[in-house]
């Protein structure tokens, strides 16, 4: 069975379409329970296993490489913590730099580590972060998008968000500029937009206004992968992944 790995992933939204199509998916994050939790998705035998993992540790990556080496890891998704990188937090950068002059370099390296990990597995990769200094400390992003640009992939009958309906607009109809760092084999999906103005006068999500504090739930909602984008990435890349393994088998 083909495998999908998603790092720094608490919700599992990104891998949901892959699991529904029969893929074996793993979501790694420090916030998961001590005991791995596996759920079966759909009727094709696919699954999502949530695993507690300290991805700041090189030992964790070594263990993951050992475990998944020589297996069909189709794609690696990465959502590294953006707290020390996102320009929305620039007001705190000066204080953080006084405490640790290397705090942003360390944070950027965690993102770069994902690309090294995926390359070692010969896998396609996609690393997501908001507008951030990662563009300066590593390289310019390959792509940028807003959630509403992929809201059309969500059927109207499934418009309401299943987990956070009070915070995330139906069909991801909101703006939030998001950057992607990918390998050359990653296929950026074509847009299928919905109108964000239909739900909010300014087109932006109300999540930031309704949420406060640093709770795990708050962080999960603010960083939740847009469902439409997840579906679009799946449809754009599943054929490329099949071709990749066909070539490897020749």
One Martini backbone bead per residue (centre of mass of N, CA, C, O) as a GRO file, in nm:
protein
  250
    1UNK     BB    1   0.097   0.036   0.022
    2UNK     BB    2   0.065   0.354   0.000
    3UNK     BB    3   0.236   0.647   0.138
    4UNK     BB    4   0.165   0.911   0.382
    5UNK     BB    5   0.329   1.205   0.503
    6UNK     BB    6   0.270   1.421   0.803
    7UNK     BB    7   0.414   1.711   0.932
    8UNK     BB    8   0.291   1.890   1.172
    9UNK     BB    9   0.006   1.714   1.217
   10UNK     BB   10  -0.308   1.725   1.381
   11UNK     BB   11  -0.576   1.691   1.191
   12UNK     BB   12  -0.553   1.547   0.881
   13UNK     BB   13  -0.669   1.707   0.630
   14UNK     BB   14  -0.454   1.656   0.404
   15UNK     BB   15  -0.497   1.320   0.404
   16UNK     BB   16  -0.795   1.245   0.362
   17UNK     BB   17  -0.814   1.185   0.051
   18UNK     BB   18  -0.602   0.957   0.054
   19UNK     BB   19  -0.744   0.765   0.250
   20UNK     BB   20  -1.008   0.740   0.079
   21UNK     BB   21  -0.819   0.604  -0.164
   22UNK     BB   22  -0.616   0.390   0.019
   23UNK     BB   23  -0.414   0.520   0.197
   24UNK     BB   24  -0.130   0.530   0.411
   25UNK     BB   25  -0.146   0.743   0.693
   26UNK     BB   26   0.073   0.992   0.859
   27UNK     BB   27   0.065   1.183   1.168
   28UNK     BB   28   0.298   1.422   1.297
   29UNK     BB   29   0.304   1.522   1.652
   30UNK     BB   30   0.348   1.648   1.975
   31UNK     BB   31   0.017   1.654   2.043
   32UNK     BB   32  -0.014   1.373   2.054
   33UNK     BB   33  -0.059   1.088   2.172
   34UNK     BB   34   0.123   0.839   2.307
   35UNK     BB   35  -0.083   0.665   2.158
   36UNK     BB   36  -0.153   0.554   1.873
   37UNK     BB   37  -0.401   0.659   1.622
   38UNK     BB   38  -0.639   0.470   1.430
   39UNK     BB   39  -0.814   0.536   1.118
   40UNK     BB   40  -1.073   0.462   0.909
   41UNK     BB   41  -1.115   0.550   0.556
   42UNK     BB   42  -1.357   0.442   0.413
   43UNK     BB   43  -1.368   0.151   0.160
   44UNK     BB   44  -1.032   0.113   0.069
   45UNK     BB   45  -0.834   0.083   0.340
   46UNK     BB   46  -0.776   0.343   0.452
   47UNK     BB   47  -0.557   0.558   0.665
   48UNK     BB   48  -0.505   0.721   0.995
   49UNK     BB   49  -0.208   0.795   1.182
   50UNK     BB   50  -0.146   0.915   1.506
   51UNK     BB   51   0.177   1.060   1.603
   52UNK     BB   52   0.399   1.104   1.841
   53UNK     BB   53   0.645   1.375   1.771
   54UNK     BB   54   0.980   1.503   1.774
   55UNK     BB   55   1.079   1.719   1.509
   56UNK     BB   56   1.341   1.855   1.652
   57UNK     BB   57   1.466   1.571   1.631
   58UNK     BB   58   1.703   1.377   1.472
   59UNK     BB   59   1.612   1.102   1.580
   60UNK     BB   60   1.336   1.097   1.449
   61UNK     BB   61   1.432   1.098   1.154
   62UNK     BB   62   1.600   0.841   1.172
   63UNK     BB   63   1.360   0.657   1.246
   64UNK     BB   64   1.188   0.719   0.995
   65UNK     BB   65   1.391   0.629   0.782
   66UNK     BB   66   1.413   0.338   0.878
   67UNK     BB   67   1.106   0.266   0.852
   68UNK     BB   68   1.053   0.397   0.537
   69UNK     BB   69   1.257   0.258   0.397
   70UNK     BB   70   1.162   0.100   0.101
   71UNK     BB   71   0.899   0.254   0.076
   72UNK     BB   72   0.591   0.389  -0.055
   73UNK     BB   73   0.652   0.716  -0.048
   74UNK     BB   74   0.477   0.956  -0.209
   75UNK     BB   75   0.434   1.190   0.020
   76UNK     BB   76   0.543   1.501   0.183
   77UNK     BB   77   0.416   1.680   0.446
   78UNK     BB   78   0.457   2.029   0.575
   79UNK     BB   79   0.394   2.217   0.909
   80UNK     BB   80   0.573   2.425   1.034
   81UNK     BB   81   0.633   2.626   1.274
   82UNK     BB   82   0.550   2.993   1.258
   83UNK     BB   83   0.605   3.179   1.507
   84UNK     BB   84   0.924   3.258   1.413
   85UNK     BB   85   0.834   3.355   1.094
   86UNK     BB   86   0.590   3.514   1.082
   87UNK     BB   87   0.503   3.844   1.013
   88UNK     BB   88   0.268   3.862   1.226
   89UNK     BB   89   0.516   3.836   1.462
   90UNK     BB   90   0.721   4.088   1.449
   91UNK     BB   91   0.679   4.233   1.731
   92UNK     BB   92   0.860   3.979   1.876
   93UNK     BB   93   1.147   3.956   1.752
   94UNK     BB   94   1.333   4.129   1.929
   95UNK     BB   95   1.301   3.972   2.192
   96UNK     BB   96   1.382   3.694   2.082
   97UNK     BB   97   1.669   3.783   1.992
   98UNK     BB   98   1.772   3.840   2.279
   99UNK     BB   99   1.734   3.545   2.380
  100UNK     BB  100   1.783   3.436   2.058
  101UNK     BB  101   1.962   3.498   1.773
  102UNK     BB  102   1.876   3.192   1.635
  103UNK     BB  103   1.562   3.140   1.620
  104UNK     BB  104   1.511   3.152   1.303
  105UNK     BB  105   1.715   2.948   1.203
  106UNK     BB  106   1.595   2.711   1.353
  107UNK     BB  107   1.311   2.725   1.228
  108UNK     BB  108   1.404   2.696   0.931
  109UNK     BB  109   1.546   2.418   0.962
  110UNK     BB  110   1.284   2.257   1.009
  111UNK     BB  111   1.188   2.293   0.718
  112UNK     BB  112   1.435   2.185   0.563
  113UNK     BB  113   1.430   1.896   0.683
  114UNK     BB  114   1.189   1.799   0.517
  115UNK     BB  115   1.331   1.798   0.241
  116UNK     BB  116   1.553   1.595   0.317
  117UNK     BB  117   1.370   1.364   0.397
  118UNK     BB  118   1.216   1.331   0.127
  119UNK     BB  119   1.469   1.290  -0.051
  120UNK     BB  120   1.566   1.029   0.095
  121UNK     BB  121   1.276   0.890  -0.007
  122UNK     BB  122   1.195   0.984  -0.294
  123UNK     BB  123   0.990   1.228  -0.247
  124UNK     BB  124   0.743   1.419  -0.250
  125UNK     BB  125   0.701   1.777  -0.166
  126UNK     BB  126   0.522   1.987   0.091
  127UNK     BB  127   0.560   2.321   0.222
  128UNK     BB  128   0.400   2.510   0.480
  129UNK     BB  129   0.347   2.875   0.497
  130UNK     BB  130   0.331   3.174   0.566
  131UNK     BB  131   0.419   3.473   0.562
  132UNK     BB  132   0.784   3.481   0.569
  133UNK     BB  133   1.134   3.446   0.647
  134UNK     BB  134   1.185   3.190   0.478
  135UNK     BB  135   1.243   3.341   0.208
  136UNK     BB  136   1.528   3.436   0.324
  137UNK     BB  137   1.656   3.180   0.482
  138UNK     BB  138   1.609   3.010   0.216
  139UNK     BB  139   1.351   3.046  -0.006
  140UNK     BB  140   1.149   3.090  -0.240
  141UNK     BB  141   0.850   3.025  -0.317
  142UNK     BB  142   0.667   2.843  -0.552
  143UNK     BB  143   0.389   2.917  -0.400
  144UNK     BB  144   0.060   3.083  -0.393
  145UNK     BB  145  -0.239   3.112  -0.173
  146UNK     BB  146  -0.592   3.095  -0.133
  147UNK     BB  147  -0.854   2.922  -0.012
  148UNK     BB  148  -1.084   3.026  -0.213
  149UNK     BB  149  -0.939   2.910  -0.479
  150UNK     BB  150  -1.047   2.594  -0.367
  151UNK     BB  151  -1.358   2.581  -0.286
  152UNK     BB  152  -1.481   2.430  -0.548
  153UNK     BB  153  -1.399   2.132  -0.445
  154UNK     BB  154  -1.637   2.173  -0.261
  155UNK     BB  155  -1.924   2.065  -0.209
  156UNK     BB  156  -2.219   2.212  -0.134
  157UNK     BB  157  -2.316   1.976   0.060
  158UNK     BB  158  -2.007   2.028   0.211
  159UNK     BB  159  -1.958   2.330   0.309
  160UNK     BB  160  -1.948   2.274   0.599
  161UNK     BB  161  -1.747   2.255   0.850
  162UNK     BB  162  -1.693   1.967   1.047
  163UNK     BB  163  -1.512   2.113   1.292
  164UNK     BB  164  -1.526   2.460   1.223
  165UNK     BB  165  -1.810   2.632   1.165
  166UNK     BB  166  -1.757   2.905   1.350
  167UNK     BB  167  -1.468   2.985   1.180
  168UNK     BB  168  -1.506   2.846   0.899
  169UNK     BB  169  -1.589   2.896   0.599
  170UNK     BB  170  -1.767   2.799   0.361
  171UNK     BB  171  -1.566   2.670   0.125
  172UNK     BB  172  -1.319   2.848   0.202
  173UNK     BB  173  -1.429   3.167   0.208
  174UNK     BB  174  -1.111   3.287   0.228
  175UNK     BB  175  -0.835   3.485   0.326
  176UNK     BB  176  -0.486   3.339   0.310
  177UNK     BB  177  -0.176   3.376   0.264
  178UNK     BB  178   0.007   3.103   0.112
  179UNK     BB  179   0.299   2.902   0.125
  180UNK     BB  180   0.512   2.704  -0.106
  181UNK     BB  181   0.742   2.432  -0.073
  182UNK     BB  182   0.887   2.249  -0.344
  183UNK     BB  183   0.921   2.021  -0.567
  184UNK     BB  184   0.920   1.957  -0.906
  185UNK     BB  185   0.695   1.714  -0.885
  186UNK     BB  186   0.497   1.904  -0.796
  187UNK     BB  187   0.142   1.973  -0.834
  188UNK     BB  188  -0.026   2.247  -0.907
  189UNK     BB  189  -0.338   2.326  -0.881
  190UNK     BB  190  -0.612   2.429  -1.010
  191UNK     BB  191  -0.832   2.664  -0.985
  192UNK     BB  192  -1.161   2.690  -0.778
  193UNK     BB  193  -1.341   2.943  -0.705
  194UNK     BB  194  -1.478   3.147  -0.457
  195UNK     BB  195  -1.671   3.392  -0.287
  196UNK     BB  196  -1.574   3.569  -0.008
  197UNK     BB  197  -1.789   3.805  -0.001
  198UNK     BB  198  -2.042   3.627   0.064
  199UNK     BB  199  -1.945   3.588   0.383
  200UNK     BB  200  -1.748   3.847   0.379
  201UNK     BB  201  -1.695   4.175   0.341
  202UNK     BB  202  -1.357   4.125   0.328
  203UNK     BB  203  -1.288   3.799   0.292
  204UNK     BB  204  -1.223   3.718   0.583
  205UNK     BB  205  -1.160   3.550   0.846
  206UNK     BB  206  -1.297   3.509   1.186
  207UNK     BB  207  -1.092   3.350   1.360
  208UNK     BB  208  -0.902   3.580   1.468
  209UNK     BB  209  -1.138   3.727   1.627
  210UNK     BB  210  -1.249   3.470   1.801
  211UNK     BB  211  -0.954   3.405   1.874
  212UNK     BB  212  -0.755   3.310   2.162
  213UNK     BB  213  -0.459   3.240   2.258
  214UNK     BB  214  -0.260   2.906   2.311
  215UNK     BB  215  -0.423   2.680   2.238
  216UNK     BB  216  -0.461   2.393   2.067
  217UNK     BB  217  -0.724   2.473   1.927
  218UNK     BB  218  -0.641   2.745   1.816
  219UNK     BB  219  -0.402   2.642   1.645
  220UNK     BB  220  -0.568   2.442   1.472
  221UNK     BB  221  -0.758   2.647   1.337
  222UNK     BB  222  -0.547   2.849   1.219
  223UNK     BB  223  -0.384   2.584   1.069
  224UNK     BB  224  -0.588   2.469   0.895
  225UNK     BB  225  -0.641   2.291   0.627
  226UNK     BB  226  -0.777   2.340   0.341
  227UNK     BB  227  -0.999   2.134   0.192
  228UNK     BB  228  -0.983   2.218  -0.105
  229UNK     BB  229  -0.677   2.200  -0.132
  230UNK     BB  230  -0.646   1.903  -0.058
  231UNK     BB  231  -0.813   1.797  -0.295
  232UNK     BB  232  -0.650   1.927  -0.524
  233UNK     BB  233  -0.378   1.789  -0.465
  234UNK     BB  234  -0.472   1.506  -0.506
  235UNK     BB  235  -0.571   1.528  -0.805
  236UNK     BB  236  -0.288   1.638  -0.918
  237UNK     BB  237  -0.087   1.388  -0.783
  238UNK     BB  238  -0.174   1.089  -0.823
  239UNK     BB  239  -0.062   1.042  -1.111
  240UNK     BB  240   0.235   1.117  -1.057
  241UNK     BB  241   0.277   0.887  -0.851
  242UNK     BB  242   0.218   0.650  -1.037
  243UNK     BB  243   0.447   0.718  -1.237
  244UNK     BB  244   0.683   0.699  -1.038
  245UNK     BB  245   0.645   0.390  -0.966
  246UNK     BB  246   0.661   0.284  -1.254
  247UNK     BB  247   0.955   0.373  -1.307
  248UNK     BB  248   1.084   0.223  -1.059
  249UNK     BB  249   0.993  -0.072  -1.172
  250UNK     BB  250   1.170  -0.079  -1.451
   0.00000   0.00000   0.00000
